[in-house]
Every structure is written in structure tokens, then in C-alpha cells.
Amino acid sequence: MPHVVEQSRIEHLAEAFEQATPSEILLEAVKQIKNITFACSFGVEDMMIVDLIGQLGLTLPIFYLDTNLLFGETYALIDIVKEKYPHLQFVQVLPKLTLDEQAQQHGDTLWSSRPDQCCALRKVRPLEDHLNGYEGWITGIRRDQSPARANAQTFERDDRFGLTKVNPLVRFTEDEVWQYVRDNNVPYNLLHDHGYPSIGCAPCTKAVAPGEDPRSGRWAGFAKTECGLHQDTNE
């Protein structure tokens, strides 16, 4: 049975590490939570965390959800990252259904008609299955990314998955993340240079104009800005 960090302890850590650096938060996370993993989407925030994990010499597994619908630029970045950080462990997590099987069972291009269901099949359920047995997970969430993330803490209880969630970049701004990436020559998705501040699956992500909500390019045309990975209710 995985060890569950007590709520009082999580609240203490959140308060104690509110002003800590991302490195300090990561080091405390692996100290407090022995069986912890990092969920990497290969966005710019997650690339900063990958580099920090490498710089700190941490050995925790890094997993990524491969929906089979990622951009070519994302797959290219994955190859670059694996070559740059050969000592890190990257775990590919795939949906149970192939795209053909999904089309047979739910219809073609499910993402264009029922995006919530598509996200549930290709992202949320694979995440739930993969996190089963872990005690904690690390994410690249920042408070200023969206209103839904404004109250995120450095350490918080994730009741949905029954584990501890760690957000080392929670206080960082987008500019601070990019400053780190540039200063440390960290590879990043080239789509970021072409109007894609938030990058998901290719069919459901478009470029956004300067000044627009960074997540407005996700699921354009739908009242949806989250895939469900960081929400308390199922998609």
C-alpha cells in the first residue's frame, strides 16, 4: 500500500516552501515522497523541470502521455530530449485504444465532436492507470496559466488520484520560465516560436494572437480549456 502523506504535513510543506526555489521544492519532494514521478508534456515549463531534474541528479521516472495525436514538432523534441539527457528515464504512456480502434468504437475524429470523451480515453484514463501505486507526482503548473490553476500550491493533496501533487514552478511567471530556458540552453518545442504558448494534441491546438489567453488555442470552438488531468471531476 503506497504511503500517503498526511494532510497536515502537506499543508506544512506548502507553507514552508511557498517562497522556495524550484530546485529546493524538487529536492524536498523526493525526500518526502519516495515513490514519485514527473508528468512531462514537453511544454516549456516541463522542459525547465526536466533540466532541473538532470542538474540535480535526481533519478525519478519521467512519464509522458502519448495520445498518438501529438504534433510532429513534439515528437521531434522528445527525441532531442532523450539524446540530451540520456541518464534520465522517460516512460511512454499510451492509451488502451489505437486511433483505429477508437474510430471503430466511437466514430472518426472523436476530438472534433466530443473532445471531453477523447481526452478521457487518450489522456485522463491512461494517467489514472499510470499513477496507480505512486505516492506523488510533479507537474509544471503555474498559477498565472489559467483561473483554474490560480490557487495551486507547491505541495497539495490530490484527492482525485489519492496522492501528493508537487508544483515547483507554481510562483513562476512565463517570462521567468523562458529566462531559465534561454540561460541554460534548454531545448523546447519550436511551436512556441510560432504562436503556440500551450501545446496539446495537433487536431485540438491552434496558434493564438498576441495578447490572447494563452490557453485559448486549446479546443478552440468548445467551452473547454483543460483536458481533465488537473481537475477534480472526471471528463
KOLBANU-365965 format. One line per 4 residues: their letters; for each residue y, z, x of C-alpha. Coordinates in nm, 3 decimals. Layout:
<recs>
a = Y,Z,X | ...
</recs>
This chain:
<recs>
mphv = 0.000,0.000,0.000 | 0.334,-0.105,0.155 | 0.568,0.180,0.246 | 0.863,0.194,0.008
veqs = 1.191,0.325,0.147 | 1.330,0.594,-0.083 | 1.636,0.503,-0.286 | 1.835,0.790,-0.136
rieh = 1.754,0.662,0.212 | 1.860,0.308,0.121 | 2.190,0.436,-0.017 | 2.246,0.637,0.301
laea = 2.179,0.330,0.517 | 2.413,0.117,0.305 | 2.693,0.366,0.353 | 2.621,0.433,0.719
feqa = 2.606,0.063,0.813 | 2.886,-0.070,0.591 | 3.107,-0.126,0.896 | 2.825,-0.211,1.138
tpse = 2.785,-0.544,1.315 | 2.512,-0.785,1.201 | 2.319,-0.708,1.520 | 2.333,-0.335,1.451
ille = 2.214,-0.392,1.095 | 1.924,-0.610,1.209 | 1.815,-0.359,1.472 | 1.824,-0.076,1.219
avkq = 1.636,-0.289,0.964 | 1.338,-0.346,1.194 | 1.349,0.021,1.293 | 1.344,0.147,0.936
ikni = 1.119,-0.122,0.784 | 0.818,-0.209,0.997 | 0.686,-0.491,0.778 | 0.998,-0.701,0.724
tfac = 1.061,-1.075,0.709 | 1.363,-1.306,0.708 | 1.413,-1.568,0.435 | 1.573,-1.868,0.605
sfgv = 1.726,-2.157,0.412 | 1.870,-2.313,0.730 | 2.223,-2.288,0.591 | 2.494,-2.190,0.838
edmm = 2.465,-1.817,0.759 | 2.091,-1.823,0.813 | 2.131,-2.014,1.137 | 2.355,-1.735,1.264
ivdl = 2.085,-1.482,1.176 | 1.815,-1.692,1.343 | 2.023,-1.695,1.661 | 2.081,-1.319,1.642
igql = 1.709,-1.256,1.596 | 1.647,-1.467,1.904 | 1.922,-1.299,2.106 | 1.792,-0.952,2.013
gltl = 1.434,-1.041,2.099 | 1.301,-0.945,1.756 | 0.954,-1.063,1.656 | 0.972,-1.052,1.277
pify = 0.836,-1.358,1.089 | 1.090,-1.608,0.958 | 0.984,-1.798,0.648 | 1.138,-2.091,0.466
ldtn = 1.073,-2.231,0.119 | 0.988,-2.599,0.149 | 1.025,-2.740,-0.201 | 0.931,-3.091,-0.078
llfg = 1.278,-3.189,-0.201 | 1.498,-3.083,0.089 | 1.747,-3.321,0.249 | 1.635,-3.528,0.545
etya = 1.908,-3.352,0.743 | 1.747,-3.017,0.661 | 1.403,-3.128,0.778 | 1.562,-3.264,1.096
lidi = 1.733,-2.928,1.156 | 1.403,-2.744,1.111 | 1.254,-2.950,1.393 | 1.556,-2.880,1.615
vkek = 1.542,-2.507,1.544 | 1.171,-2.480,1.621 | 1.231,-2.652,1.954 | 1.536,-2.440,2.043
yphl = 1.369,-2.111,1.951 | 1.002,-2.162,2.049 | 0.943,-1.786,2.074 | 1.030,-1.731,1.706
qfvq = 0.769,-1.750,1.431 | 0.862,-1.990,1.149 | 0.640,-1.988,0.840 | 0.649,-2.276,0.591
vlpk = 0.603,-2.165,0.228 | 0.509,-2.442,-0.015 | 0.488,-2.450,-0.396 | 0.141,-2.445,-0.551
ltld = 0.209,-2.778,-0.721 | 0.277,-3.102,-0.536 | 0.556,-3.317,-0.678 | 0.298,-3.547,-0.835
eqaq = 0.116,-3.254,-0.995 | 0.442,-3.115,-1.125 | 0.534,-3.453,-1.274 | 0.195,-3.477,-1.445
qhgd = 0.223,-3.130,-1.596 | 0.595,-3.107,-1.671 | 0.732,-3.461,-1.660 | 0.916,-3.664,-1.398
tlws = 1.229,-3.527,-1.229 | 1.199,-3.184,-1.389 | 1.504,-3.079,-1.188 | 1.726,-3.314,-1.389
srpd = 1.616,-3.187,-1.731 | 1.505,-2.826,-1.680 | 1.637,-2.710,-1.343 | 1.558,-2.344,-1.410
qcca = 1.192,-2.426,-1.458 | 1.188,-2.646,-1.149 | 1.343,-2.367,-0.939 | 1.090,-2.122,-1.080
lrkv = 0.798,-2.345,-0.983 | 0.918,-2.460,-0.645 | 1.121,-2.163,-0.518 | 1.101,-1.839,-0.715
rple = 0.724,-1.814,-0.764 | 0.643,-1.914,-0.405 | 0.892,-1.648,-0.291 | 0.732,-1.385,-0.514
dhln = 0.386,-1.470,-0.380 | 0.502,-1.468,-0.018 | 0.691,-1.139,-0.037 | 0.393,-0.960,-0.187
gyeg = 0.287,-0.700,0.068 | 0.612,-0.697,0.265 | 0.824,-0.383,0.271 | 1.157,-0.559,0.313
witg = 1.333,-0.891,0.353 | 1.650,-1.009,0.524 | 1.890,-1.262,0.370 | 2.211,-1.444,0.464
irrd = 2.402,-1.330,0.156 | 2.778,-1.278,0.190 | 2.993,-1.105,-0.072 | 3.251,-1.382,-0.090
qspa = 2.994,-1.656,-0.160 | 2.998,-1.603,-0.536 | 3.082,-1.339,-0.802 | 2.709,-1.269,-0.840
rana = 2.699,-1.155,-0.476 | 3.025,-0.960,-0.468 | 2.854,-0.622,-0.487 | 2.581,-0.688,-0.231
qtfe = 2.519,-0.408,0.020 | 2.399,-0.409,0.380 | 2.086,-0.226,0.260 | 1.985,-0.227,-0.106
rddr = 1.687,-0.175,-0.328 | 1.539,-0.500,-0.460 | 1.376,-0.385,-0.783 | 1.257,-0.733,-0.866
fglt = 1.027,-0.754,-0.565 | 0.982,-0.382,-0.510 | 1.115,-0.374,-0.155 | 1.425,-0.320,0.055
kvnp = 1.673,-0.605,0.092 | 1.890,-0.630,0.403 | 2.208,-0.839,0.415 | 2.351,-0.825,0.770
lvrf = 2.632,-1.075,0.703 | 2.746,-0.920,0.378 | 3.100,-0.845,0.504 | 3.143,-1.168,0.700
tede = 3.371,-1.447,0.587 | 3.276,-1.812,0.609 | 3.525,-1.856,0.895 | 3.366,-1.571,1.090
vwqy = 3.021,-1.722,1.050 | 3.141,-2.059,1.174 | 3.320,-1.896,1.466 | 2.992,-1.738,1.577
vrdn = 2.802,-2.065,1.535 | 3.052,-2.260,1.743 | 3.093,-1.991,2.010 | 2.717,-1.966,2.058
nvpy = 2.629,-2.336,2.024 | 2.400,-2.267,1.729 | 2.252,-2.577,1.563 | 2.346,-2.631,1.198
nllh = 2.289,-2.874,0.915 | 2.509,-3.181,0.965 | 2.568,-3.197,0.589 | 2.809,-2.907,0.637
dhgy = 3.041,-3.154,0.810 | 3.038,-3.381,0.506 | 3.146,-3.156,0.219 | 2.828,-2.957,0.163
psig = 2.911,-2.585,0.205 | 2.596,-2.482,0.019 | 2.281,-2.689,0.070 | 1.973,-2.680,-0.150
capc = 1.738,-2.950,-0.273 | 1.858,-3.308,-0.239 | 1.842,-3.404,-0.610 | 2.042,-3.096,-0.715
tkav = 2.312,-3.074,-0.447 | 2.629,-3.278,-0.410 | 2.936,-3.261,-0.189 | 3.236,-3.065,-0.313
apge = 3.605,-3.136,-0.272 | 3.826,-2.912,-0.055 | 3.928,-2.602,-0.248 | 3.642,-2.619,-0.496
dprs = 3.396,-2.333,-0.542 | 3.151,-2.370,-0.251 | 2.857,-2.343,-0.490 | 2.995,-2.592,-0.744
grwa = 2.791,-2.864,-0.580 | 2.467,-2.689,-0.672 | 2.315,-2.804,-1.004 | 2.631,-2.994,-1.098
gfak = 2.647,-3.051,-1.474 | 2.450,-2.734,-1.552 | 2.571,-2.379,-1.615 | 2.378,-2.270,-1.309
tecg = 2.488,-2.156,-0.964 | 2.183,-1.958,-0.849 | 1.822,-2.066,-0.810 | 1.697,-1.720,-0.903
lhqd = 1.597,-1.587,-0.563 | 1.870,-1.322,-0.569 | 1.878,-1.240,-0.939 | 1.710,-0.952,-1.120
tne = 1.574,-1.164,-1.402 | 1.325,-1.450,-1.387 | 1.442,-1.807,-1.418
</recs>
